[in-house]
């Protein structure tokens, strides 16, 4: 009889442990959902505070608002603009990204990716080139080192790419290629 009581209590212990685990999981899911919603609200409030702070700094630097500051200083790098406003460079990157105003960095003159319709309209054997950039005919993006992109993103060799799109072997793949 003693053994039976022990086995019953261990079964009850297992059931209690299962109930606790289930409750813990439900609680975690609820906490995670609430945390995600809270983070969204905190992020929106943080962006608003950041924008207000940057607007005040722009006025102190002699500009009427942020948009005029960005328009008049479009030739400055993010580091130069951060120095002007005395803020970290990351805040300038975020501001320009939110306002849709790219800086004068290396991405400013990069052509927009080719659309699927433009890619479909390319004749066989044509490799789109823009200065020292080459368009990937798989995804439409522009790269200096197309062979590296093909290997990393599309798992494709130069030979397979050439065969797929009917390119001739003297296709340039990077700035150092002939």
N, C-alpha and C positions, 0 to 999 in steps of 0.2 A: 504494500500500500504506500509505503514511503517513496518507492521508486516512481509510482504513478504520479504522486504529487510533484515530484521533481520534474518529470517530463512535461506535466501540464504547465508548470510555472515557466519552463523554458520555452514552450510553445507560446504562452502568453507574452513572454519577453520578446520573442521574435515578432509577434503581431504588433506589440507596442512599438518596437523599433521600426517596423514597416510604416506604421501610422505616423511616427515622427519624421521619417524620411519623406513621406508623401507631403506632409504639412510643410516641411522645410522647403521642398521643391516648389510648392505653390507659393509660399512666402517669398522665395527667391525670385520667382517669375514676377510676382507683383512688385517687389522692390526694384527689380531691374526695369520694369516698364515705367514705374514712377520716376526712377532715376533718369531714364532716357528723356522723359517729358520734362523733367526739371532741368536737365542739361540743355535742352533746346531753349527753354525760357531764359536760362542763365546766359547762354551764348547770344541770344538776341539782345539782352540787356547789356552785355559786354560790348557788343558791336555798337550799340547806341552810345554808350559812354565813350568808347574810343572815337567815334565820329565827332561827338561833342568836344572832346578834348583836342582832337586835331583841328577842328574848326576854330577853337579859341586860340590855338597856337598859330594858325594861319592868319587870324586877325592881328595877333601880336606881331607877326612878321610883316604886316602891311598889306595883306590881301583881304578882299571883302568876304570871301567864302572859300570852301574847299575846291569847288569846281573851277573857279578862276585861278586858284593856286596851281592846280594840276594842269590847266590849259597853258598858263604862262611859264611853267617850269617843265614842260614835256621833254625838253632836251637834257634834263638832269638825270643822272642815274639815281637809283633808290638810295644809295649811300649818301649822295650829295644832298638829296631832299631830306633825308633823315637828319643830316647834320644841320640843315637850315632850320628844321622844326625841333631839333633836340629830342628825337624819339628813336627807338630801335628800328633797324632796317625792316624787320618783319612787319611792323605796322604799316610801313609804306607799301610793301608788297601786297598786303591784305587790302589796303585802301584802293590801290590801283586795280586789283582784281575785282573788288566789289563794284567799282565805278566803270569797269570795262575799258580802262585806259592803260594800255601796256606802256612800259617804260622804254627807254632807248636801248635796252639790252640786246642780247644776241637773238632773241625771238622776234624782235620788232619787224624785221624785214623778211621773215620767213613766209613763204606763200601759204595760203589756206590749203588744207588737204583737198585732194580731188574727190568729187562726189562719185558714187557708184555709176551714175549715168555718164560722167566724163570718162571714167575708167573703161566702161563698156564701149565708148565711142573711139577709143584709141586704136589705131591700126596695128596689126600684127607687126612686130619688129621695131616699133617705136618705143623709145625709153624717154619719158619726160625729164627734162633737165632745166633747172633754173639757177644759173650761175654755177656754183660748185655743189648744188643740191640735186639729188636724184629722187624722183617720186617712186615709191613702192607701188607696183601695179596690183598688189594684193590688197592693201589697205588704203592707199591714196596719200599717205603721209610722206613728208619730205625729209631726206637724211643726207648727211655728208658721207657716211660710211654705210652704204646700202647692204653690203655683204654681211656686216655685223648684225644689222637689223633683221635681215632675212633668217640668219641662223638663230638668233635669240627669240624672235617673235613668231616666226612662221615655220621654224624647223626645216628650212629649205636651203639647199646648197646653191651656189652660183649656177652650176650646170643645170639643175632642175628648174631654176627660175628662167634661165635662157630658153630651155626647151619649152616650158609652159607658155611663154609669151613670144616665142619666135624671134628672139634677139640673136644678133651675131656676136661672136666671141669678143670683139674689141670694145665691149661695153665698159665704160669707166665705173668703178665701184667705190672709189674713195679719192680724196684730193691728190694722193700720191701716185695713183695709177696713171699709166700713159694714156 
